[in-house]
Amino acid sequence: MYVLCLAATITLLVGWVVYVVRSAGRRAAPEPRLDPLGHASGEFHWILLAVGCVLLFFLIVGLTYQLAQALAARRYAQKQDEFVANITHEMKSPLAAIKLHAQTLEQEADLPPELRRRFLATIGQQADRMASLVDAVLESGRLLAGKRHLDLQPIEVAPFFTEYFAHARPHAESRGIHLKTDLRSAASVMATEEALRRVLDNLIDNAVRFSQAGGEVRCRVATDAEIVRIEVEDDGIGIPKKELPNIFDRFHQAGREGGPYGHGTGLGLSIVSGLVREMRGAVRAFSQEDRPGTRLVVDLPVAAAGA
């Protein structure tokens, strides 16, 4: 529709120019006559031509803008459809596991205690997985609406990350990935523990997701002048450079095929970006074509003394 309107406008512009030029040529005379406004006839036609061209130019600009907006809305709608399909697929897997293990526990009354505990642990893990998916959707909606902001408080980096790494390492290793950590900061940042944990969870889960079994994910935390820098790097297949500016967009799925744990929901990095922004920080992504892997860097300002 917009393409047809744009083509019709351009055709009208060309026709206008041809008409005015021919009309001026037909009415040319040795002694130019005056029109009702007091202008010479030829001069009047050129003024008319200029005004018409300016008006049609703005019309073309408006139609082009509308076309761009329509295409952007269509792409966003496609991303939403992909998100619904992905989140449905992600939720089906834990639901199926919960149902299978629950049915087994119900039907097999004489299961060994060790096997029963294992089944119950699996049900708990899959329920936690579903809860994290729901939390991601809710957090993404909150950040998009901007209805609630974080209540920032000084958080000491060293004790927080020491405890966090102790809990995150077994989770990564259960998926066949070694988590290597390097903590070199005694500073504090203005944040909340929940927001920091969610940022780290998304970054490390994203790195693990696109790493092959037996790979390594490196997480470094250090103070650089007035900045606490958090780096998460993997040895996966990386992100195409043309996609790097868009990976923090909502619903964006980075074109990294082959991850052993699926494609995710497309919300993780957008949540990271939103939370880091609320903590007055910045997040960037780096991927080099000459070697595998992706590096994500979060910079948070050091909390002022007495904050």
N, C-alpha and C positions, 0 to 999 in steps of 0.2 A: 504494500500500500504506500509506504513512505518512499520507496524507490520510484514508483510510478508518479507520485506527486513531484519528486525532485526532477525527474525527466521532463514532466510537463512544464515545470517552471523554467528549466533551461531552454526548452523549445520556445516558450513564450518570450524569453529574453532575446533569443536570436531573432524571432519574428519581429519583436519591437524595434530592434536595431535596424533591420532591413527596411521596415516600413518607414521609420523616421528618415533614414538616409535617402531613400527613394523619393519620399515626399518633398524633402528639402531640395533634391535635384530637379524635380519637376517644377517647383515654384521659383526656382532661381531666375532672377531678372537683372538686366544691366543696372537698373536703379532699384535698390531694395526698397520694398514697401514696408510701411509700419503696421504692426498688428495692433489690436485694441489696447494692449498694455504699453505701447510706445516703443517696442523693440523691433529691430529689423527682422523681416520674415525668416531669413536664414539663421540669424542668431537665436530666434525664438525656438526653432526646431532643435538646435543643438542643446539649448537649455532643457527642452522637453526630453530629449534623449538622455541627458545626464541625470535628470530627476528620476526617470523611469528605470535607468540602470541601477541607481542607488537603492530604490525601493525593491527591485527584484533581487539585488544582492542580499539585502537583509532578509528577504523571504527565503532565499536559498540557505542562508546561515541558520535561520530558524528551523527549516525542514531538516537540515543536516543534524542539528542538535537533537531534534525529536527522534530522528532515526537512531542516533547513538544511544539515547535514553531507552528506546524500545529494545535495542539489541542487548544493552546491559541488563535490563529487566528480564529478558528472555534467558540470558546466561545464568542470572541469579536463580530463576525458577528451575532451570535444569539442575543447578547445584543443590537446590532444596530437594528435588526429586531423588537425586543420588544420595543425599543425606538420609532421607526416609528409608530408602532401600538398604543403606549400610547399617543404620541403627536397628532396623528390623532384623537383619542378618546377625548383627552382633548380639542381640537379645535372644534370638532363637537358640543359639549355642548353649549358653548357661541354663536356659529354661529346659532344654532337652536333657542336659546332664543332671539337673536337679530332679526332674521327673523320673529318669531312669534309676538313679540311686535310691530315691524315695520308694519307688515301686519294688525294688529289690529288697529293701529293708522291710517292707510290708509283707512281701510274699515269703521271704526266707527267714523264718523265725529262729532257726538254729545257726545263724551265721557266727563264725568265730568272733570273739570280742575285738581282736585286732582289726579284722576286716570291717566290722561295724564302725569302729572309730574312724577308719580311713574313709568310709562312705560318708559319714557325718561331716568329716573335715572337708571333703570335696563339695558337699552341699553348701557348707558355710562359705567356701571360697567362691563358688559360682554365684551365691547370693550377694557377696561383696562385689563381685564383678558387675552384676546388674545394678547394684546401688551406685557404683562409680559412674556407670553410663547415664543413669538418671541425674546424678549430681552434675555431670558435664553439661547435659542439656539445660538444666536449671541455671547453672552458672553462666553459660553462654547467653541465655535470655536476659539474665540480670545485667550483664555487662553491656548488652546491646541496648537495653532500655535505660541504663544509667540511673535506676531508681534507688540504689543503695551503694554507699561508698565504704571503703575499708576504714576501720578505726585503727589507724597506724600507731604503733608503739615501738620503742627501742627493743630490738631483738639482738642478743649477742650471737654473733655468727658461729664461733667455735663450738660452744655446747650444742647449739641447734643442729649443725651439720654432723657432729660426731654421733649424736643420737639418730639422726635421719639415716646416715650411711649404714649404721648397724642394722636398721630394719630393711633398707632397700637392697642390700647386697644379697641376702638369701633369695629374695624375689627374683632378681636378675639371674642368679645362678640356677634357680629352678627351671629357667628357660634356656639353659645352656650358654649363658653369656657371663663373662667375667667382668665385674664392676671394679675398676681401679680408681681410687680416690686420692686426692692430694689437697689437704686443707692447710692453708697458710694465711690465716687472717685472725686477728684478735679484735676486730672492729665490731661495731654495732650498726644496724640499718633500721630505718623506719619502715616497719612492715607488720604483718600478723603471721603467726606460725601457720595458720591454716592456709593463707595465700602462698607463703613460701613453699609449704609442703605440696600444694597443688601444682605450682610451677615446676618444682623438681620432679614430681610424679609424671607430669606430661612430657617433660624433656627426656627423662630417662626411659620412660615407656616407649616414646617415639624412637629413640636410639636403639633400644632392644628390638623393637618391632622390625626394623629394617637391617638388622645384623644377622649374619648367618650363625648357625650353631657353632660354638667354639670360639666365637669372636670376642671382642673386648670393647667395652664402653668406658671412656675416661671422663671423670668429673673432677674439675679443678676449681678451687675457691681461693682467691687471693685478694689482698688489698693493693690497689694501684692508686697512689695519691689519695684523692677524696672519693674513690670509687671502690666498691666491693664487686669484683668481677667473678661471675660464675660461668664456667665453660663446660659444656657437655659435648663430647665428640665420639663418633662411632666410626667403624671401618666398613660400613655398608656400601651400597652402590652409588650413594650420593643423590643429589637433586640437580636436575638440569638447570643451568644458570638462568635461562629465560624464565623459570618458575620462581626463582628466589624472591623477587619483589612481591609475590602473591601468596607465599606459603602461610602468612599470618592472617589471611582473609578467612572469614567464616565460611564453612563448608568446603574450603579448598582441599583437594586431594593431590598431594605431590605425586608426580609421575614416577614413583619408585616401585617398580614391579618386583615380585619375587620375595617379598618379606614373608617369613614363615608364620606370622601371626595376623595375616589379613591386612586390610586397608584402613581400619579405624573409621571414625565418624566424621573427620574433617573439622572437629571442634577444638582439639587439643592445643594446637599452636595459636589459634585465635584467643583462647582463654589465657594462655601464657602472655600474649601481647597485651590483653586488656588488664590483667592483674599487675603486670610489671608497670604499665602506664599509671595505674592507681597508686603504685608504690614510688612514683616519681622517677622511674628508671627507664631503660631502653633495652630492646632485644634485637639482635641481628643474627643472620644466618650466613654461613660461608660454605661453599662447596667448590672444589677444584677438579677440573676435568682431567688433569694429569695424574691424579691419584684418587683412590676411593675414599668414601667417608664424607660426613657432614659435621660441621661444628656450629653449635648455637651458643651465643654469648649474651649473657644478661648482665647489665651494669646497673647497680643500685647505689645511690649516694650514701656515703657514710653519715650516720646520725650525729648531729652536733652535740657537743658536751652539754649535759643537763637537759636534753630533749625529753 
